[in-house]
Structures are given as C-alpha cells and as structure tokens.
Amino acid sequence: MQVYHDTEWGVPKHDDRRLFEDIVLDGAQAGLSWATVLRKRESYRAAFDNFDAVKVARYTERKKHSLLKNEGIIRNRLKIESAVKNARAFLKVREEFNSFDAYIWQFVNGKTIQNKWKTLKDIPATSKESDAMSSDLRHRGFTFVGSTICYAFMQAVGMVNDHTVTCFRHKQV
C-alpha cells in the first residue's frame, strides 16, 4: 500500500488501457478493501488480457465462467460481468470521443482538482464531479460506477489531488 501511495495514487493518468484497468479494479473493490484488490492486481492483469478492452469486450460465457474459477481474482459473477459490459461501453465511448481519456477528463475540465485537505477525515467520499461522472457512465451502460467508486477512480488516476497538505506527495502531484 505504501509503494502504491508513494508512486501511483493521485498521479494523473491519460493512457486508455490504464484508465480501463483502474475503472475495472475500482468496481471490483466495491464492498472490499483496496488492499485486497491491489494484492490481486497482477492476477487481474493476467486474467483480463492486461486490460485490453477489445479482448475483454469479446469474452464469451465460457471465458466468464473460467474467470469465476480463477482464485487470483475476486470471483464475483456480477463484478466479472461488469468488467465485460464496461469494456463494451468503454469502446463505444472511445469511438465517440476518440479516447476514453478525452471523455473522462472532461468531468474535471481536463485538469486535476487540487484539494487542500488537512486530515484524512476531511476527504469526501463523493463530489459533484463524481456524481456527474457516475450518472453519465451509467447512462452509457457502465456498471459498478456509483459516485463513491467514481470518486475513488478520480483519486487513483489523479483527477483529484486528495493527498493531505502534510503529505509529501501533495505538492508533487
């Protein structure tokens, strides 16, 4: 967790494959700890073809059934179905906006929201931007994208800087 915090969390990401990975993993986290998902991230990458959305969108019932048997990932039928459904929606968004990056970053006008939280208790679970993102993603066919999941995604991909002001990473990102 420390390495993830110190090197990845909150760093702006613009690569479509990484954005797809993060939206799938944040959805997989629902009801679980991020530490659980992070420990399984390499297994997820192997199981989901390194988060190649084109490949994931083509998953058959047989492939989804095999994923349910994969002990390296969270074996929840709804979350596996969501990853496939989200891959299909992701590809449609990418086609419409030329990239998922262009679409998703519009919710913060293309730049990181620089928050200045003093304590971890100050950090919200949602925001008006995550509410808007959640609503639009759902409208486009995504699942496991409630406002809290969207806010966690925004934090992970650097759309919001929620490092506290006393954290060494606050000024760096």
ABEGO torsion letter per residue (X at the ends): XAAAAAAABGBBBABAAAAAAAAAAAAAABGBBAAAAAAAAAAAAAAAGGGBAAAAAABBAAAAAAAAABAABBBBAAAAAAAAAAAAAAAAAAAAAGBAAAAAAAAAGGBBBBBBBABAAABBABBAAAAAAAAAAAAAGBBGABAAAAAAAAAAAGABBABBAABAAAAAX
